[in-house]
Amino acid sequence: MCEKLNDIILRFALLYRLLQTGKISARRIAAMFFNQWAYLRHRKTAGKSPVVINFETTNWCNLYCRCCRSAPDVISDLYSRQTQKIPLGHMSLEIFKKVIDEVGQVLMLATMYISGEPLLNCDIYSMLAY
């Protein structure tokens, strides 16, 4: 019990320090809190905005690993109840910017990799810079 209390105190101290130094905004802390609260309450949906987002900048890959979901022409959606084929392609810089502009104020972490080789997207460096 005492260890949990110390952990909570340390987390609040860290958040306070990050807020004080301007490295995190109150909006981001609020979004993080609401998402965590929804998770702990076993809600079907989280808070209003995501704090972590994963971008699949491309689903092209120049390797065909056995453990990967990629195929030479199309990949399958693993999360769908029906087998759906997803055409191969790259995310455009405009779509990336639109998503970042919508959730950027509360976003804590954005990863640029789900599957495929992100460096095959010619806009990857512009996305990272944005």
N, C-alpha and C positions, 0 to 999 in steps of 0.2 A: 504494500500500500504506500509506504513511504517512498519507494523508488518511482512509482507512478506519479506521485505528487511532484517529486523532483524533476521528472521528465517534463511534466506539464509546465512547471515554472520555467525551466530552461527554454522550452519552445516559445513561451510568451515573451521571455527576455530577448530571445533572438528576433522575433517578429517586431518587438518594440525598437530594437536597435536598427533593424533594417528600415523601419518606417522613419525613424529619427534621422538617419543618414540619407534618406531619399532614394534608397535602392529598391524600395517596394512601395506601392501606393495603397491607400486605404481601400480602394476598389478591389485590388487584387487580394488583399487579406479577407475582405468580405466574401468574395467569390470562393476563395479557398475554404472559408468557414462553412458557407452554405452547402458546398459540395461534400465536405466531410460530414456535416450533419445529416444530409440526405443518405449518405452511405451508411452511417451508423444506425440510422432509423430504418434501413432496408427499403428505401423508397425505390420505385421503378425508374424514376428520373432523378437526375442530380439537380444541382442548382440551376440558376438562369443562364450561366455562361460557363464554358469549359475553362479549366485552368491549365490543362494539358491537351495538346492536339498533335496528332500524327498525320503527316502529309505523305502520300504516296506520289512523289513527283514524277515517277515513271514506273511502269511495270515491265519495261524492257530489261533483258539481261543477256549477257553474252556467255553465260554458263547455264548448264542444265543439270543442276544438282538433284539427286534423288530425294532429298528431304524438302525440296522447294515445291511450291504449288504451280510453278511456271511450266508452260508447255511451249513448243516451238511457235505456235500460232496464236493461241488464246489461253487465258487462265480462268479458272473456275472461282466463283464466289463461295468461300468456305462457310460463310455465316448464313447463307440463304437455305431455306428448307428445300427449295427446288434447285436443280443444277442449272446455273446460269453461266453463260460464257461472257467474259469481260474482254472486249477488244484491247489489243495492245496499243499503248500510246503514252504521251507525255502530258503532264499538267502544264497549262499555259501560265505565264507570268501574271496575266490579268486576273485569272481565277485565284491564284495564290494571294495577290495583293488585296482582292476583294474579301477573302476570308480573314486575312490578318487585320484589315481595317475594321471588320465587324467585331472581332473578339480580342483585338490587340491590347485594349486597356486592362483586361483582366487576365490575360494569358501569362502563365508562369514559365511554361516550357513548350517548345515546338520541336518535334523531331522530324527529320526529313527522309526517313527511311521506314518502309514497311516491307516491301519486297521489290525486287528489281534492283538495278544498279543506278543510284541517283545521279552519278556523274555522267550518265548517258543523256540526261536532259541538258540541252544547251543553255537553258536559263537558270541552272542551279546556282551559279555564282551571284546572279542578280537577285535570286530569291533569298540567299543567305545575307546579302547586303541590305535587303529591305527590312 
